[in-house]
Amino acid sequence: MEATNVGWLSFPMHYESLNQDLAIRRFCPARRLHEIEQEQLAGVGEYWGEDEALTLHEIELWSPTHTTPRLAASEEVKFVDSFLNTDCHDVEHNDSSPEMHQASSSFDDDLNLMGNFSMAIDDLYGDIPMMIGDGDELDQLSSSCEDVVLEEMLVPAVEEVSHGVDQGLHLVHLLLACAEAVGCRDTQLANSMLAQIWSSSASPWGDSLQRVSYCFALGLQSRLSLLQSVNANGTFTNTGATDVSLVTRQEKTQAFHLLHQTTPYISFGFMAANDAICQAAQGKDSLHIIDVGMEHTLQWPSLIKTLASRTEGPPKLVRITGIIGNQEISELESSMKGVIDESSLLGIPLEFRVITEPATPFLLTRENLNLREGEALFFNSIMHLHKYVKESRGSLKAILQAIKKLGPTLLTMVEQDANHNGPFFLGRFLESLHYYSAIFDSLEASLPRNSTERMKMEKLHYAEEIHNIMAYEGSNRIERHERADQWRRQLGRAGFQVVGLKSTSQARSMVSVYGCDGYTLASEKGCLLLGWKGRPIMLASAWQVHSTSSS
């Protein structure tokens, strides 16, 4: 069995798959009617993303008027099997295969609710109004939420679990029930579900499903605090909206370094971005790389070594400007000094500059970035651009258009390939539960159960992302990950066109070094994708200003 599988392979689903947003709309037909009204008012068509976002605080006030019928035990098992069984067949596809061309659409189907389950939810949420926020104000479109006790109908009793229902199956049911209760703002039911989750098997020391469930339970608990801070007029008090992370900057950096050392998720992005930069830098003697959201220097030693070995000789000058926002710079500058020294030994003068401001259209000018005539300009973003997919209209688009005006040779982008920016909380919950379950499963396969390194990565890195996606709304929610197709749309609208990455074989060799069967690779419409057992996790891409958009 080979260490990597080229091509994406679907989860073994047993129901008719549905698009995530379609599934949520099937949960609540009344929602779709309201969406249509809002789309007509806002002139919005198909997309709920950056430019057409209708909400700032997407707190949902559902008013369930029916109870949820229990699904048959066999249907419950099949539904939760999408979380528990992510094995795929050992089939290898090339880039020209039909399976490869259908990869993106098959991904959308893989991780969504199935027909029978959504039909059951229809019975519960047959006629449910919702709230849509604008700024900190929420326009209440529904009557007050009725208190309905659903514990016995939503979740099998613990006694049933002891009589043959798998513990992991029971845990996922508890999470789903809790998320639904949170979405309904039924705090009594949600707290009851949380109590069962804590007394069940959710634990930071258990198997992968127990550990990821523990992280999601923490996020749901924090979201409950946020919901309880909503005032009668729909505004938020400060206490619920500003939950401060206890993870320090040093701990986050440590977790990131561990991820880079023990999994291919980080090094994959570095490799793909550096290869694209080197390809575009051929024949150019002066390079200037703007690293948007720079937090570390791990990417650059490999790039410098590759540039030093060019057949036409190394460049005469490389400049790296790191836009780091309001962060401490001493550790970054100290780390970069080692890169500068190594670059000097390889015969490449390297200049480094730090800008301690967040990237804004006002910052991204020739004067502020100290651009020089004759240098090839590159923009690089490693898991950072999604933080500009904010709740306000045009935030990301303004950044991309400012970059385009500078005429860069290339824009390299590495992002999480997941839809964690949907307008509905339950949809984000379902998508992120599938996504992080796959990641935790890969960590389980790569490291022993008692690995302190694995615990640090999960607690200090992934748990923080989950917490942000689950608990926060508005400007506090920054982990707004998007799928590859959505990035293509956003960058295309801003005047960029994709430059096909040619490092598939190099990526395959890099992934095989980790010696863990289950990582999968694919090339999809110019983007390079890395996943786990058929579930896409990371995407890498390169972009240039579209010829028709160039001045």
Phi, psi and omega in degrees: 000128183282158184286335180229150176244124181273115181115151182269143178232137190284159169297149177282076182281153184245353179244169172295123184280151180229149170298143185305310182294325177296320179298317180294323179292328176289332173301321190220087181304327181297332178297317183295323176299318179293320178301315181299317178301315181293321179297320179294321179293321185267355183071029184267138177260249191274342196246134180258020191270216191304305188287329187250018182300130182264346189234151169257303177252106188268057178274126185260134175246090180271149180236083182295134180242359178228164174267157181271123177292141178292134173285153174299150183303321181295323179291322178298316181297317181295321180296310183287344178299335178295338176270322189273334184235099181247018179291149178230167181280155180273080179239137182247128180246148171262174187294340183265001183287151177301325181297322181292320180291337180262011187302310186298316181292327179290329178298317182301325181281333190296328193243027182247167180294153183262164189304309184299321182292317181292330176295321177295320179293327176304322180296327179282312186251056183290329184213083189239121172282174182215175177243140174234127185268154174224108189068225175268001181264140178242128177271111183282119183253002183232164172284173182299144184287126180282142179279117179233124180273118187239008189306311187291333182275330187276322192231134175296146182293156181299327179298325178294324179300318182291347180254034168121343179283128185300141182298321178294322176300314179298321182295317179295321176299318178298317179298315179298315180297320179294316180297320178296318179295320177297317178298330178273356186059031175271085187293327180296313179293318181299317178295325177296318178295320178297319179299320177292323178296314180296322181278350177275219188257006178296125186199144176287356182244005183273207176283181188299319181291321178295322181289316180291327176296321178300316180296318180291324178297320177298318178296318178295322178297318178293323179295325176300320177298321178295315181298323182287351178262007177281125181283171182298328181272006176094358179274163182256140169278160185293331187294323184278338188264352185233069176274115187273133178290141178268357179278126182279165178300319180296321179293320178297318179296319178299316180296321179295318177297321178295320177299319179296326183278326192251347178228161178274359187298322181275311182297330175303313180294318177300313182299313182295317180293315180297321179296320179294320178297315180296321178297316182284341183269002181300130179081004181252133186265341182230120183241139175231116182252122175262113181264103183281120181078030183300129180233353186199175181241013186297334185286332197274329178303319179295319179297316181298318179297320180292317178296325181292337183261014179299144181296327180275003180099159182289157176294157181282338180202137172234128177243136176236122177248119180259120174266108191246355182072207183270072182233162177289133187256348188297314181294321180294317180294322178296317179293322181291335179299321177296323178293320179296318179296317179295320178297321179296321178295332180271002176086020180240113174295129182235125176250141181229136180221142179245135174246115184268052175224151175289152179290121176223162176302331180287330178282326187278070176233163181299322182291312182294327180269357178055050179286147182240151179294139174089351180270146176277123186263130178233138170250137183228133179221119179251105178052045182229328185298332180297341180287349176263358173279072189268183183284337181276152185291135169079010182298307179294318182300321179295320178296313182295321180291326176295321177296317182298322181298335180279353177063052181291150173294323183201148170240118177256138185221131173237129184215161170289131182267083183202152178261087179250025182232023179293159184285346184248135183299314183297323177297318178295321179299312182297314181297313184289329177295318176297314185298307184284337173297320178295319180295314180295327176295321178293323177293324177298322181283338185268330187228151180294160184302324183265018182291122177290329178297315179297318180299320179294318180297318182289317184284316189268343181243293187289322178297326177294319177296314180300317180300318181293319180293320185279318193268326193262160171221171178063215185291343178285340180269104185253343180275071184258066183294147181233160177277164184303317181298323180291322176295321177299320180293315182296313181291325177296319178295330181276358176100021178250155173231147185288144173249114185302128177283140184244026187249030182298313181294323177295320178294322179298318179293321180295316182294324182296336180298331184284349171061032180234116180289132179138335177288139182234148181233150175203155172247120186230108177053045177089346178265149176256130187239137176240133181217185179233118179049045176089354179261116181297136181243310184234149173231144176233139182208162178226144188222146173231159179297130181298140185302323180286346180263350184289143177280000000 
